[in-house]
Amino acid sequence: MFDDLRDLYQEVILDHGKNPRNFGKPAAFNRTARGDNPMCGDKIAIYLTVGDDGTIQDLHFDGRGCAISQASASLMTEILRGKSMKEAEALFGYFHDMCTKDEDDQGDHGTLDEDATDKLAVMSGVREFPMRVKCATLAWHTMNAALHGEATTSTENASF
């Protein structure tokens, strides 16, 4: 089973890395943040349109980075569209724990969209490559910064 997940991980990284979804700066957005991973050279900008009801109506990203960084951002934009800010924050926590902690040490993130967690599960393989965790989580940290009105974030921050 682990070999199947590893193969799927590589396939998803290649697909989203070569053909990123929602790439580019949109004409309109109401929240944005920039993220930087100096260790790898990844730089990303996240653009969100959050409705009055707190729902993420649209999100895009642009920037440059390794395939893992770009794939993670692409996958994130597909998963979070239509989610509430609260759901996005919970999925951010889930994704961060999945990438950084053993299964037994991951926190309780409440009831999450099963389809979203299934799609994210493929990225759990990044945990096997500690130097790549910051690459995979950069877009998510940047999205979280944008949700909270922070203009920038960096993998050099203690919260990473």
N, C-alpha and C positions, 0 to 999 in steps of 0.2 A: 504494500500500500504506500509506503514512504517513497518508493521509486516512482510510482504513478504521480504523487503530489509534486515531487521534484521535477518530473517531466512537464507537468502542467504549469508549474512555476516558471520554468524556462520558456515555455510556449507563450504564456501571458506576458512576460517581460518583453520578449521579442515582438509580439504583436502590438502591444500598447507603446512600446518604445519606438518602433518604426512608424506606426500609424496612430499617433496620440489623438484621443478624442477631446473635443472642446479646447483645442489649442488656439491661442491667439487672443489679443485684447478685444473685448466686445465693444460695440459702439456705446452702450450704456451699462452702468453698474453703480451701486451705491456703497460698496465697501471694497477695500483692497488692502493688501499687505504684500511686502516683499520678504523673501526668505533667502538665506545664504548658508551654504555649507562650505567653509573655507578649506576643509580637509580634502574634499573631492573636487571642489570648483563648481558645484551645483549652485545655480541662481535661479530663483523662481518668483513669479508674481501671480497672485491669486486675485481674481475679480469676481465678486459676488453681487447678485441682486437679491436682496432680502425684502420680502413683502411686509406690509404693515402688520400682518398676522404672524410674522416671525418665520415664515416659510422661505426656504432657499428656492427662489424661482429659477435662477440661472447661475451658473458658475463656469468660469474659464480659467485657463492658466497660460502663461507664456514664460519663456526663459530657456536656459540651456543647462544641460546636465547629463549625467550618465543614464544609461537605459533604465536602471532601477528607479531613479528619481523621476524620470519622465513617465514611466509606466505607472508608478504609484499615483502620480498627479492625475493622469488620464483616468485611471480606474476610480479614483476619488470623485472626479467630476461626474462620472456616470452614476455613482452610488448615491451621492448627496442631493442631487436635483430632486426637488419636491419634499425633502425632509425638513422638519422643524429645526430651529437652532438647537433645541434640547436634544433632539435625535442626533444631530450632527456632532454635538459635544460628546454624547455617549459613544458614538461610533469612533470618534477620535480616541477616546480613552481605551476602547476595546482594541483598536488597531495598534495603538502604542504598546499596550500590554502584550498583545500577541507577538509583536516584533521584538520585545525586550525581556520578556519573562517566560519561565517555564509554565506549562499549562496549569500546574498545581498552585502557582503563585499569582496567577492573574486575578484581578479584582472582579467584583460583581458590578456589572454595568447595566443592570436592570433588564427589562425585556427589550430585545433588539430585533430589528427586521431580519428574519432568518435568511431571506434572499441576499441581503447585503452582507451578512456575516459569511455566508457560503462563498460569495464572490471574493471576499477579503481573505478567506482561508488560504487561498493559493499563495498569498504573500507571506505566509508564516515561515516559508523556507528561508527568508532573509535572516531569521534568527540564527541560522547556521553560519552566517558570515558577519560577525560583529562589526567589521569595518563598514559594512553596507547598511546597517540599521539607520544611521542618520540620513543616508540617501533616501531610503524608503519612507521615513517619517517626516522629511522636510516639508512636503506639500501639506501634510496634515497639520503640522505645527503652524504653518503659514496661514492656512484656512482658519484655524482657531484664533490666530492673532487678528485676522480680518474681522471675524465675528465680534471680537471684543474691542474693536477700534484701535488696535495697535498697528502702527505703520510698518514695522519691521520685526523680524525674528532671525535668530542665528543658531546654528548647531552648537555654537560656543556658549550659549545660555545654559545656566545650571539646570533648567527644567527639562532639557533634552535628555 
